[in-house]
Amino acid sequence: MSNPLKVAFSNHSRQWRSYRYCYPVVSRRSRGLSLGVNLNPDTACNFDCIYCCVDRLTPPAVRTVDLAVLEEELRALARAALAGELYSEPEFREIPAEFRRINDIAFSGDGEPTASPEFRRAAEVAVRVRAELGLLDAKIITITDACFLKRPAVADTLAFLDGHRGEIWAKLDAGTQAYYELVNRPSHPLEHVLENILFAARIRPLVIQSIFMRIRGEAPPPAELDAYARRIEVLVAQGARLSLVQVYTIARRTAVDYVERLSADELESIAQRVRRAGVPAETYP
């Protein structure tokens, strides 16, 4: 990986110039430009992950979502990327040509997008801008902690996005309740997350996103990784359609100072466990 890409991958700021809700990111997992949409400027989330880079101590300047402003920002960002103007900005000037494409519009940001009361209307905005600008190859990705996938309003919105290259990236970072609590510091039990993933993945294929790290100098124990792989295996046996498991490690500043990156070899070892469970896996060192 070239140095400019390393710098870009480590910079996932949700703040872009004077924008309130939308921001451009060069994503190692998307392998291109991701247009982020932050539906949680109030930082509301179901998890308080130890690897999160969101500042939850400083009171947010904006707490609500103005859909008209969001649409204006998303359209302007997409146009700037399509015209090449975005790549004259200092943050993107050295990005290689193969990454200068709009891969997706991603609901991510400072919290859980499916928790936002504006999720459905924001999804309609994304679909409208995507069609208007001819971005028919771009996905609309919902990056989620998977706690609310069974909620009727959320399920209905995800079904709507299915018709517009929608894709779900569902979080699963552990195989046991104890390790899940250590890493995610959640407000819902692990079984709740697994039930929601199974519900959504029986309807359409989805992506599992799993981050692993060294915690206080210790890599994830082998027994924990075996339990994690077993969770994947059981989901598939129960009818979940998992198109991919993303196995990655930290790339940015984290909420705590006692976590460190795993090596490429360590990630590959985890990915091999996933593949033995019958699911494709990719690593992102």
N, C-alpha and C positions, 0 to 999 in steps of 0.2 A: 504494500500500500504506500503511495506517495505521501510525503509530508503534508501537502495541502489538504488531502483527504482526511488525514488524521486530525488536523486542526478543525476541519469542517464537521467531522463526526462528533467531536467533543463539544461543539457549539450548538446547543439545542435551545437557545434562548426563545422564550415565548414573547419577548418584546422586540418589535420591529418598528423602528422609527417612532412615529406618533400613533401607530395603529393600536387599537384596543383589543382586538380579538384574533386577528389572522397574522401568520408569520411564516416565512419560508425556512425550510430545513433541508440540508443535504443528508439523506438518511442512508446509513450502511445497510439497513434491512430492506429498504425500498430500492436501493441502487439507483437513486435519482433524486429529483427534487420533490419534496413533500410539502404541500400547502397546508399548514396546520391551522386548525380552527379550535379556539379555546372557548368552550362553553361554560367554563368554571372559573371566571375571574375572581370569584369569592373563595377559591381553593378548596371547595367542598369535595371530599373524597371518602370512600369506604375504607381505604387503607391509609396507613402512615408508614410507608415502606422505608427501611433503613437506607436504601439506595436512591431514594427520590431526591431530585435536585430542586424541587419547588420550595420557595421561601414561605413557610407557614407562620412565621413570627411577625413579619411586617404587615400591618393592615393593608389590604388591597385598595388601590385607587379607584377601581371599578368593581362593582359587585353584581350588576345585572347585565343582561345581554340585550343590546339594541340590534334587532335583526336587520334594519335598514343599513346601519353602519357596517355590520358584519358583511352584508352582501356587497357593499361598495368596496370594502377592503379586499375581499376575496377576488372580486372581478379585477381590481387594479393590480393585485399581485400576479394573477394568472396572465394578464395582458403584458406585464413587465417581463415575465419569464418567456412568454411566447415571442416577444419582440427582441429578446436578448438584452434588454436594458438592465435586468436584475444582475446579470453577470459582469456588469461594469462596477457594481458595488464592491467595496473592499473585501467583504466577507465571502464573496463568490467569484472574485476575479480570477483565481487560480484553479478553479474547479475544472477537471478534465472534461472534454467534450462529451464523453459517454455518460456523464452524470448530468448533463444539461438538458434534461427532459422532465416534464411534469409526470411523475409516476402516479401521484394520487392526491386527493384531498382527504386529510386525516382529521377526524374528531379525536383530539387528544387534549393537550393543554395542561392546566393546573389542577385537574381533578378528574372525576368520573363523568364522562359526557352523557351517559344514559341517565344520570341523576338530574340533568338539567330539564326544567319544564319546557325549554325551547328546543329540545332535541329534534322533535318531528319537524317543526318549521325550519330549523337550521338545515335539516336533511333536504327539505324541499328547495332551499336556497342553493345548496351545493349541486343538486341535480340541475337546477335552472342555469347556473353559471357554467357548469360543465357542458351542457347542451348548446348554450348560446355561443361559447367560444370554440366549439368543435373538439372538445377534449374527450372524445368518445373512447380512447384507449386508456384513459386515466381511471383508476379505481376510486371508490369512496370508502375509506377504511374507518371502522369504528374500533378504536383502541380502548379496551375495556377491562376492568377488574372482574367482570363476569358475575357480579352480584345481582344485577337487575334484569338479566336477559329473559326471565320468565314473566316479567311484568307486562300486562296486556299492551299498554301504550308503547313500551319499548319493543316488544315483539312485533307489533304492527309496523313500527318505523323501520325495523330491520328487514321486514318482508317487503316494504316499499323500496328500500335500497337494493334488495336482491335484483330488481329489474333494471338497475343502473350501475352494474358492476360493483355492487356493494360487497364488502368483505369484512369479516369480524376477526380481530386479533384479540384473543382471550388470554388473560393472565393466569399462569399456573407456575409457581416458583418452588413448590415443595410437594413432598409425598406424604408427610406426616403432619398432624395438627401442631405438634410442638415446633417443628422447623418453620412451618407456615406462620406461626405467631411470632417467631424470632425475626423472620425476614419481612413480613408484610404488616405486622402490627394491625390486624384487621378488626372490623366491626361485625363480621359474619364468619361462621365456622367454615372450615375447608369443605365439608360435605355440601354445604349450601352452594359454594362455588362450583363444585363438580356437578351437582344437579342442574345448575343453570347452563353449564357448558354442554352437558348431555342434551338438554332440551333444545338448545339452539343448533347443535351439530347434527341432530336427527333431521333437521329441516333442510340444512344446506351445509356444504363443506366449510369448515373454518380453520383458522390458523391458531395454534397455541404458541404463546410467547413466554419464554422461560429464561429468567436471568439468574446466573449463579456467580458467586463471589467467595473470596476468602474472608471469613469473619473472625476477627481477633486472631489472625494468623492461621486459621484452620480452614481448609477446603471442605466442601460438603462431605460428610461421612459416606462411605460406600453403602451402608445400610439405608441411609436417606435417599441416595440416588436409586437404589433398587426399588424403594417404596414409590419414588416418583415415576419410574418407568412402569411399575405395576399399575399405577393410576392411569397412565396412558393406555396400557393394554386393556384394562377393564372398561374404559370409556369406549374403545373400539368394539369390544365384545358386546357391549350394551347397545350398539347401533350408532355411535358417534362417527361422523365422517370428518376426519382430521386430514386436511390437505397437506399440512406441513407443521413441524415443530421448529421454532426458532430458538436456538440455544446460543445465548450471548452472555457477555459480562459487562461490567460497568465501564463507561467511557467518559463520564462527566463528574463534576463535584457531587458529593453525596450528602445526605442529611446527617450522617454520623461520620466520625473520623476513624472508625475501626474496621472498615471494609477495604479490600484490595481486589484488583483484577485477577481472574484466572488466566492461565496460559492457553494458547491455542490447542496444545495437546490435551489439556484437562477438559476443555470444551468438547473436543472430538471424542473423548472417552464417554462423555455424557450422551453425545449424539448417537454413538454406537449402541448404547442401551436402548434409546428410543427406536432406532431402526430394527433392533431385535424384537421390539414390541409390534413391529409391522407398520410403522409410520415413517414417512420421509422426514429427515431432519437436516438442517443447515446450521453451520456455526458462524458466529460473527465475533472474532477475537477483538 
